[in-house]
Amino acid sequence: MDTAFTRAFGLTAPIVQGPMGGAAGPRLVSAVAQAGGLGVLPIWIAPVKAAVEMIKATQALTNRPFAVNIRADLEMGELIAAATDQGVEVVHLFWGDPAASMRAVRRGGARAIVTVSDAETTRQALDAGAAGLIVQGVEAGGHVLGSTPLKELLPLVVDMAGDVPIAAAGGLSDAHDIAEVFALGASAAVLGTRFVAAAESDAHASYRQALVAAGANDTVRTLCFDGGWPNAPHRVLRNSTFRAWERAGRPAPGGRPGEGDVIMTAASGMAYPRYHCAPPQATMDGDLEAACLYAGTGVDKITDVRPASALIAEIMSGLAEAR
């Protein structure tokens, strides 16, 4: 399927895999890339050496293009340089003015796709020279900076973007959702939650099954899970931790129910307390239901766990029928 976004980034499917930390590892990123979409590998939380290992592991599984995910509000020039030194040609920037990061992107001979959430962040991205935009509506799972619904935000950004191709993000799960945002001017769609539930995801099986079981009203945009990333709104499933915090009147850090309890442990031995922003990964153990379970509003359309290639094939077939 040929669109402005697929042409710009060498894709055969107008699908971008959301960079859901803890779920999007080399297996998922490479599977999306092999199926013709743009896989996005979140490396911003990793030390440089570990990030390089993740990139090499992904490259060993695919020769198709993929992007790395970087936080724009942090000084990450060394990490960007490490990625471009490995041949990565697309850097996804989010959460902050991309101007400073763009210098490192250009030095490495790469291009940037920038997530925007309102008119101001769109202007910053365009001024910085973004090669593509991800328009993130409030419906998106994970960390969500803006508060505007996608279908209100998308036409505004389309008007500002000119020839810069746009991918839409926020509550999208199937071909019908994608056809709707294409009608509003997007030329690609970002699926985050749907790929968390993919067979190649690094998410724990219990997390994936929680997504399959969730309904349309089971997500909430909150500040509850702020450990490791304070004051950053995020959309998650309502779970036992969130409900206890809500019943207590949503107290500030330091006075929350069960605060400090270790609810999850990684294979490395690292312990995660209640309210931490880390989601459950396959190698973790503990009270995983009580951990941070990122999910967008389209979670009700997720009814099974399938390979990423099957998900993309189904979407492409649905889009072809809708044309």
FIKE-933569 format. One record per residue: residue in one letter; x, y, z of N, C-alpha, C in turn. Coordinates in pm, whole numbers, padded with zeros to 5 digits, always signed. Each point is the difference from the previous one (the first is absolute). Example, Ala and Ser with C-alpha at 12.3 -4.5 7.8 and 13.67 -1.06 7.14 Angstrom:
BEGIN
A+01319-00569+00780-00089+00119+00000+00090+00120+00000S-00035+00105-00072+00082+00119+00006-00077+00109+00073
***
This chain:
BEGIN
M+00086-00118+00000-00086+00118+00000+00089+00123+00000D-00016+00083-00100+00088+00114-00022-00061+00127+00060T+00068+00060+00097-00044+00126+00060+00121+00091+00015A-00026+00124+00037+00111+00093+00021+00095-00050+00107F-00053-00065+00103+00085-00048+00109+00081-00121-00043T-00062-00093-00073+00076-00118-00044+00110+00039-00097R-00028+00096-00087+00103+00045-00095+00116+00067+00073A-00033+00081+00100+00104+00075+00071+00095-00091+00077F-00051-00114+00051+00082-00081+00089+00023-00143-00050G-00029-00023-00128+00035-00128-00061-00080-00117+00052L-00130+00020+00024-00087-00105+00053-00089-00057-00109T-00057-00115+00027-00102-00055-00089-00136-00005+00068A-00005+00026+00129-00126+00007+00076+00000+00130+00080P-00109+00076-00001-00005+00128+00071-00028-00017+00149I+00080-00084+00063-00020-00036+00140+00129+00030+00076V-00013+00071+00112+00113+00028+00089-00028-00070+00132Q+00096-00072+00050-00014-00065+00131+00041+00099+00109G-00091+00025+00092+00030+00094+00107+00115-00050+00087P+00085+00092+00047+00117-00040+00079-00035-00023+00146M-00078-00103+00027-00044-00027+00137+00113-00065+00078G+00059+00077+00091+00111-00050+00080-00038-00125+00077G+00091-00097+00001-00027-00125+00068-00070-00102-00087A-00052+00041-00114-00068-00092-00090+00067-00006-00136A+00051+00113-00047+00056+00008-00135+00150-00025+00002G+00035-00128-00006+00140-00039-00009+00036-00043-00141P+00119-00053-00020+00043-00038-00135-00094-00095-00073R-00060-00096+00070-00088-00096-00069-00122+00070-00060L-00064+00087+00077-00119+00069-00049+00036+00101-00108V+00102+00079+00024+00041+00104-00096+00035-00063-00134S+00077-00107+00003+00039-00066-00125-00119-00066-00069A-00092-00055+00077-00118-00064-00059-00086+00102-00073V-00018+00118+00059-00076+00107-00065+00072+00045-00127A+00132+00017+00010+00079+00042-00116-00010-00102-00113Q+00012-00128+00035-00007-00106-00101-00136-00002-00070A-00104+00041+00071-00134+00004-00057-00027+00128-00078G+00099+00088-00010-00013+00120-00082-00029+00128+00074G-00023-00009+00132-00026+00120+00080+00128+00058+00057L-00015+00105+00080+00115+00062+00065+00002-00043+00147G+00094-00089+00033+00021-00034+00139+00078+00112+00069V-00030+00022+00127+00068+00106+00076+00055-00061+00129L+00132+00007+00016+00069-00061+00112+00028+00104+00108P-00063-00010+00118+00024+00099+00105+00135-00025+00069I+00093+00092-00020+00134-00017+00058+00032+00109+00102W-00089+00097+00019+00038+00118+00079+00030-00033+00145I-00057-00109+00051+00022-00034+00141+00125-00086+00019A+00062-00042-00111+00112-00094+00008+00134+00072+00001P+00100-00056+00070+00137+00050-00016+00044-00022-00145V+00100+00075-00042+00044-00005-00140+00034-00143-00043K+00078-00071+00080+00041-00135-00037-00120-00090-00020A-00096+00006+00091-00120-00084-00010-00083+00040-00121A-00008+00130-00028-00076+00047-00117+00060-00054-00129V+00132+00003-00009+00067-00053-00119-00028-00149-00015E+00000-00072+00110-00030-00144-00007-00143-00023-00048M-00094+00083+00045-00139-00013-00046-00011+00028-00150I+00070+00102-00046-00003+00034-00143+00059-00114-00082K+00114-00053+00043+00063-00109-00073-00089-00124-00001A-00067-00027+00111-00090-00116+00006-00116+00017-00097T-00050+00122-00014-00108+00026-00095+00050-00014-00143Q+00117+00055-00027+00057-00009-00136+00031-00144-00040A+00027-00085+00098+00025-00141-00030-00126-00072-00044L-00116+00058+00033-00128-00063-00031-00068+00060-00123T+00044+00116-00045-00062+00063-00116+00100+00091-00072N-00014+00009-00131+00077+00099-00075-00088+00115-00045R-00121+00005+00054-00095+00106-00031+00025+00120+00093P-00044+00121-00041+00021+00117+00085-00081-00005+00129F+00058+00050+00106-00073+00020+00126+00055+00126+00066A-00074+00052+00095+00039+00123+00069+00037-00030+00145V+00074+00093+00061+00022-00006+00144-00074+00117+00066N-00041-00023+00123-00084+00094+00074+00083+00070+00108I-00004+00135-00002+00083+00084+00088-00087+00107+00065R+00022+00028+00128-00070+00111+00065+00069+00132-00034A-00078+00095-00051+00056+00128-00044+00026+00095+00116D-00057-00026+00116+00020+00090+00113+00126-00033+00080L+00072-00103-00040+00123-00039+00067+00119+00019-00093E+00116+00013+00055+00122+00010-00081+00042-00142-00039M-00025-00036-00124+00022-00137-00045+00084-00005-00127G+00086+00102-00018+00083+00005-00119+00089-00122-00016E+00057-00049+00110+00088-00117-00008-00077-00123-00045L-00123-00014+00048-00083-00114-00037-00041+00008-00147I-00035+00119-00046-00034+00019-00141+00120-00032-00088A+00118+00047+00040+00121-00027-00077+00030-00149-00005A-00021-00069+00110+00023-00145+00003-00093-00071-00097A-00126+00046-00006-00097-00062-00090+00036+00026-00146T+00031+00122-00033+00032+00031-00139+00133-00064-00042D+00092-00017+00094+00124-00070-00030-00026-00146-00041Q-00110-00055+00050-00039-00137-00036-00081-00006-00128G-00020+00115-00064-00072+00002-00126-00147+00033+00011V-00050+00034+00119-00140+00040+00015-00020+00134-00072E-00101+00007-00084-00022+00119-00082-00123+00080+00040V-00080-00053+00093-00120+00071+00044-00003+00002+00152V-00013+00119+00056-00009+00019+00145-00137+00058+00034H-00070-00066+00091-00129+00052+00046+00021+00079+00128L-00037+00128-00003+00015+00089+00115-00137+00030+00060F-00008-00006+00132-00126+00033+00067+00027+00066+00134W-00104+00067+00049+00000+00058+00135+00101+00114+00013G-00027+00110-00071+00085+00117+00016+00037+00061-00134D+00056+00119+00006+00043+00071-00120+00112-00080-00067P-00016-00037-00127+00100-00086-00065+00124+00074-00049A+00005+00132+00012+00107+00077-00063+00140-00047+00039A+00025-00017+00130+00134-00040+00045+00037-00138-00052S-00095-00094+00006+00027-00137-00046+00024-00005-00149M-00065+00090-00075+00012-00003-00146+00144+00025-00045R+00077+00072+00078+00140+00023-00038+00076-00132-00005A-00023-00086+00100+00066-00130+00001-00054-00090-00110V-00130+00009-00027-00061-00079-00108+00066+00035-00133R+00014+00128-00027+00059+00044-00127+00147-00039-00009R+00072+00014+00110+00141-00037-00002+00018-00147-00038G-00095-00081+00038+00006-00142-00030-00057-00036-00135G-00044+00100-00077-00055-00026-00132-00136-00063+00001A-00073+00015+00110-00132-00062+00013-00111+00105-00016R-00123-00046+00000-00117+00087-00002-00083-00027+00125A-00085+00097+00035-00080-00014+00121-00149+00000-00029I-00069-00088+00070-00146+00004+00010-00030+00051+00141V-00085+00101+00011-00023+00065+00129-00147-00014+00039T-00024-00040+00123-00137-00007+00052-00046+00138+00044V-00120+00038-00042-00057+00131+00035-00137-00020+00064S-00039+00098+00082-00125-00014+00074-00086+00125-00003D+00048+00108-00064-00078+00123-00010+00068+00090-00104A-00052+00122-00017+00057+00090-00101+00143+00040+00033E+00031+00024+00127+00134+00044+00038+00104-00109-00024T-00030-00125+00040+00097-00107-00023+00014-00029-00150T-00106+00020-00076+00009-00016-00145+00092+00105-00059R-00015+00125+00043+00087+00107-00050+00146-00030+00035Q+00026-00046+00122+00137-00033+00040+00058-00109-00089A-00080-00103-00028+00048-00111-00082+00030+00044-00142L-00088+00081-00058+00021+00047-00136+00118+00094-00008D+00014+00089+00098+00114+00091+00002+00133-00076+00013A-00004-00113+00071+00122-00078+00020+00036-00084-00123G-00094-00010-00095+00028-00074-00122-00042-00146+00003A-00108-00030+00071-00049-00138+00006-00033-00052-00140A+00039-00124-00027-00031-00064-00128-00136-00066+00002G-00055-00019+00118-00132-00058+00016-00054+00036+00137L-00132-00005+00015-00064+00031+00127-00087-00116+00045I-00003-00023+00130-00100-00088+00061-00092+00089+00081V-00127+00002-00038-00099+00081+00069-00066-00087+00107Q+00030+00029+00126-00046-00085+00110-00122+00062+00069G-00113-00068-00013-00120+00043+00071-00001-00050+00142V-00089+00056+00080-00008-00034+00141-00040-00145+00023E-00051-00067-00103-00046-00138+00013+00115-00101+00006A+00122+00045-00029+00113-00092-00010+00036-00063+00133G+00051-00123-00005+00054-00063+00119+00143+00046+00024G+00052-00030+00119+00134+00044+00034+00002+00145+00043H+00115+00065-00012+00014+00139+00041-00058+00093-00106V-00091+00085+00042-00079+00083-00092+00009+00145+00048L+00077+00081-00074+00023+00137+00043-00122+00089-00018G-00073-00018-00110-00112+00088-00032-00132-00046+00059S-00103+00085-00019-00133-00031+00054-00110+00015-00105T+00037+00008-00128-00097+00022-00107-00033-00133-00069P-00129-00028-00024-00036-00121-00073+00062-00001-00140L+00034-00118-00047+00071-00014-00126-00076+00062-00116K-00129-00021-00008-00075+00048-00116-00016+00152-00001E+00024+00065+00114+00005+00147+00004+00141+00049-00034L+00099-00072+00048+00139+00043-00017+00050-00022-00141L-00038-00110-00061+00055-00038-00130-00022+00105-00109P-00122+00052-00020-00017+00102-00104+00084+00125+00024L+00017+00038+00125+00082+00117+00033+00144-00022-00046V+00055-00117+00030+00139-00028-00035+00015-00016-00151V-00096-00063-00063+00004-00015-00146+00010+00136-00068D-00077+00096+00049+00003+00135-00057+00137+00066+00017M+00067-00029+00110+00130+00062+00027+00115-00072-00070A-00014-00129-00027+00114-00083-00037+00043+00014-00145G-00088+00045-00087+00038+00010-00141+00030-00136-00059D+00122-00018-00054+00038-00126-00063+00061-00101+00096V+00012+00034+00127+00059-00092+00097-00101-00111+00030P+00035-00127-00021-00098-00109+00018-00034-00022+00147I-00122-00045+00021-00056-00009+00135-00048-00142+00029A+00036-00049+00118-00056-00124+00054-00087+00038+00119A-00117-00061+00010-00094+00030+00108+00011-00105+00110A-00008+00044+00126+00011-00090+00115-00108+00034+00102G-00057-00104+00060-00095+00023+00107-00126-00082-00013G-00004-00116+00064-00120-00082+00001-00026-00077-00127L+00100-00017-00086-00018-00069-00127+00035-00149+00015S-00088-00085-00054+00023-00144+00013-00020-00079-00127D-00087+00048-00091-00032-00082-00117-00011+00085-00126A-00034-00065-00110-00005+00068-00130-00106+00109-00003H-00111-00020+00067-00104+00103+00004+00052+00127+00067D+00068-00016+00113+00058+00116+00069+00099+00073-00092I+00081-00077-00070+00104+00059-00084-00062+00071-00119A-00101-00058-00060-00069+00065-00113-00057+00135+00042E-00048+00010+00123-00056+00126+00048+00107+00108+00010V+00118-00034+00051+00104+00104+00012+00063+00031-00136F+00000-00097-00091+00045+00030-00136-00092+00103-00066A-00130-00011+00027-00096+00096-00056+00022+00141+00053L+00068+00010+00115+00028+00131+00061+00139+00052-00037G+00072-00073-00085+00128+00052-00049+00124-00074+00043A-00013-00101+00087+00117-00079+00037+00037-00093-00115S+00127-00038-00008+00042-00096-00101+00068-00122+00062A-00011-00012+00132+00043-00120+00072-00071-00001+00135A+00001-00115+00065-00063-00013+00131+00097-00064+00097V-00001+00048+00124+00084-00055+00106-00085-00091+00087L+00044-00124+00014-00066-00095+00090+00097-00033+00112G-00038+00034+00122+00084-00031+00115-00055-00117+00077T-00118+00018+00059-00061-00104+00084-00020-00129-00078R-00043+00012-00126-00024-00121-00080+00127-00082-00014F+00115+00065-00013+00125-00074-00014+00056-00047+00135V-00040+00065+00109+00038-00054+00131-00058-00141+00016A-00118-00021-00059-00065-00130+00008+00041-00095-00111A+00101+00037-00079+00047-00087-00107+00085-00114+00057A+00012-00107-00078+00073-00118+00047+00147+00030+00027E+00059+00095-00075+00143+00031+00016+00028+00104+00108S-00103+00051+00063+00017+00102+00103+00080-00054+00118D+00079+00087+00063+00071-00036+00123-00086+00016+00124A-00126+00040-00017-00090+00013+00114-00029-00137+00061H-00019-00002+00130-00034-00125+00069-00133-00053-00052A-00014-00131-00002-00124-00062-00050-00122+00048+00076S+00014+00026+00130-00115+00047+00078-00041+00141-00040Y+00096+00083-00040-00029+00134-00050-00074-00008-00133R+00048-00085-00089-00067-00016-00128-00144-00050+00018Q-00017-00093+00093-00135-00052+00023-00090+00106+00065A+00057+00088+00080-00078+00110+00058-00051+00092-00110L+00081+00021-00104-00043+00082-00113-00114-00069-00075V+00014-00130-00021-00104-00075-00071-00133+00005+00076A+00008-00002+00134-00121-00002+00082-00061+00137+00023A+00072+00107-00030-00043+00135+00035-00113+00050-00091G-00083+00087+00058-00108+00062-00074+00030+00145-00035A-00095+00060-00071+00021+00136-00053+00018+00104+00109N-00056-00023+00117+00005+00101+00107+00102-00034+00109D+00090-00092-00029+00093-00047+00103+00131+00076+00004T+00018+00103-00084+00124+00077+00005-00024+00135+00066V+00110+00059+00047-00008+00132+00063+00132+00073-00023R-00009+00130-00026+00120+00084-00010+00024+00057+00140T+00118-00020+00052+00025+00024+00141+00145+00040+00024L+00030+00034+00126+00138+00021+00045+00038-00104+00105C-00080-00106+00011+00016-00097+00107+00136-00069-00001F+00041-00051-00115+00123-00080-00009+00117+00091-00037D+00047+00074+00098+00100+00104-00027+00142-00038+00041G+00018-00119+00055+00133-00041+00043+00096-00011-00117G+00110+00074+00002+00094+00000-00110-00027+00105-00106W-00120+00059+00003-00034+00104-00098-00112+00087+00058P+00034+00092+00091-00102+00080+00068-00065+00103-00091N-00123+00036+00035-00074+00108-00067-00017-00024-00150A-00018-00124-00039-00016-00035-00141-00131-00077-00017P-00103+00063-00056-00128-00070-00017+00015-00125-00086H-00076-00103+00036+00007-00126-00072-00137-00068+00003R-00028-00079-00103-00127-00074-00006+00029-00147+00027V-00074-00055+00096+00020-00138+00045-00136-00066+00023L+00005-00132+00024-00119-00070+00046-00024+00031+00148R-00124+00016+00036-00035+00012+00142+00027-00136+00065N+00083-00001+00102+00031-00127+00068-00010+00020+00151S+00046-00100+00076-00015+00008+00146+00076+00117+00059T+00118+00031-00052+00077+00114+00051-00073+00130-00027F-00048+00018-00122-00070+00124-00033-00127+00014+00082R-00078-00108+00013-00128+00009+00073+00023+00033+00147A+00103-00060+00062+00029+00030+00141+00041+00147+00016W+00079+00049-00093+00043+00141+00003-00120+00091-00020E-00089-00037-00090-00119+00081-00025-00092+00001+00122R-00020-00116+00063-00084-00006+00121+00057+00085+00112A+00132+00013+00004+00066+00079+00105-00002+00149-00030G-00061+00039-00112-00008+00141-00035+00114+00049-00085R+00072-00093-00064+00114+00034-00086+00105+00084+00072P+00049-00050+00113+00100+00077+00076+00131+00016-00076A+00076+00100+00039+00129+00028-00062+00102-00106+00042P+00110-00011-00076+00106-00092+00039+00044+00023+00144G+00021-00110+00070+00035+00004+00141-00115-00040+00089G-00123+00006-00054-00116-00036+00080-00096-00092-00072R+00052-00078-00092-00086-00086-00081-00008-00141+00058P-00113-00068-00019-00014-00136+00053+00104-00095-00057G+00067-00072+00088+00096-00101-00043+00127+00055-00061E+00022+00129+00015+00119+00060-00060+00126-00060+00061G+00094-00035-00086+00124-00061+00045-00003-00152-00003D-00119-00060-00010-00007-00145-00010+00065-00047-00130V+00084-00099+00008+00056-00060-00121-00105-00094-00059I-00043+00030-00122-00104-00082-00062+00052-00083-00118M+00122+00028-00044+00048-00065-00121+00153-00008+00005T+00054-00114-00046+00145-00020-00001+00041-00053-00136A+00108+00056-00054+00053-00044-00129+00096-00117+00021A+00030-00070-00109+00093-00114+00009+00137+00044+00049S+00034+00127-00026+00129+00053+00046+00004+00021+00150G-00117-00009+00065-00010+00027+00143-00049+00140+00032M-00013+00085-00103-00047+00137+00024-00144-00003+00047A-00027+00076+00107-00134+00004+00059-00073+00127-00041Y-00129-00013-00024-00083+00113-00041-00110+00023+00103P-00006+00120+00059-00104+00027+00098-00133+00036-00067R-00105-00007+00078-00130+00045-00047+00010+00146-00048Y-00072+00033-00103-00002+00132-00063+00118+00027-00094H+00085-00100-00022+00109+00020-00096-00057-00001-00142C+00069+00069-00092-00050+00012-00137+00032-00121-00088A+00077-00098+00050+00036-00116-00081-00118-00096-00013P-00031-00044-00123-00104-00101-00018+00059-00140+00019P-00083-00102+00018+00052-00136+00020+00056-00059-00130Q+00125-00043+00006+00063-00067-00112+00002-00151+00023A+00028-00073-00108-00007-00146+00006+00091-00058+00106T+00111+00067+00032+00098-00053+00095-00030+00042+00144M-00110+00069+00023-00031+00051+00134-00097-00094+00073D+00000+00013+00132-00087-00082+00084-00053+00087+00112G-00113-00041+00059-00057+00074+00111-00148+00025-00018D-00048+00107+00063-00142+00039-00010-00015+00086-00126L+00004-00063-00115+00010+00074-00125-00127+00077-00033E-00114-00046+00046-00125+00072-00025+00004+00139+00061A+00076+00017+00108+00007+00128+00071+00099+00097-00062A+00073-00044-00101+00100+00085-00064-00063+00089-00105C+00081+00085-00060-00045+00095-00102-00031-00075-00130L-00126+00004-00043-00044-00073-00119-00046+00101-00104Y+00093+00048-00081-00032+00101-00101-00100-00055-00102A-00098+00084-00035-00100-00042-00099-00074+00122-00052G-00029-00002-00130-00079+00106-00062-00148-00035-00002T-00080+00096-00042-00146-00017+00005-00052-00101-00101G+00081-00041-00096-00043-00101-00096+00021-00142+00049V+00029-00017+00128+00033-00131+00055-00115-00099-00012D-00122+00049-00005-00114-00091-00006-00005-00080-00131K+00070+00046-00103+00003-00071-00128+00108-00108-00006I+00079-00011+00106+00103-00103+00006-00060-00125+00062T-00013-00104-00079-00068-00121+00047+00089-00123+00002D+00125+00014-00045+00089-00115+00000+00146+00046-00009V+00089-00097+00013+00144+00024-00014+00044-00070-00128R+00053+00078-00094+00041-00054-00130+00134+00058-00041P+00068-00063-00096+00125+00057-00050-00024+00136-00065A+00101+00086+00006-00011+00133-00058-00029-00007-00149S+00058-00097-00069-00023-00012-00144-00147-00027-00030A-00065-00081+00083-00142-00029-00021-00086+00123+00027L+00038+00077+00100-00074+00123+00030+00009+00098-00116I+00120+00018-00052+00019+00094-00111-00070-00050-00125A+00007-00131-00027-00068-00055-00117-00151+00022+00009E-00056-00020+00118-00144+00021+00017-00038+00146-00022I+00082+00092+00052-00027+00142-00017+00009+00038-00148M+00103-00048-00068+00017+00033-00140-00117-00052-00085S-00047-00118+00034-00115-00056-00072-00124+00086+00024G-00019+00042+00126-00114+00085+00032+00006+00135-00068L+00120+00057-00008+00015+00128-00068-00027-00012-00149A+00042-00111-00059-00024-00022-00143-00150-00009-00027E-00073-00066+00088-00144-00013-00016-00071+00135+00017A+00058+00086+00085-00063+00129+00029+00021+00103-00110R+00094-00026-00091+00033+00100-00103-00108+00004-00108
***
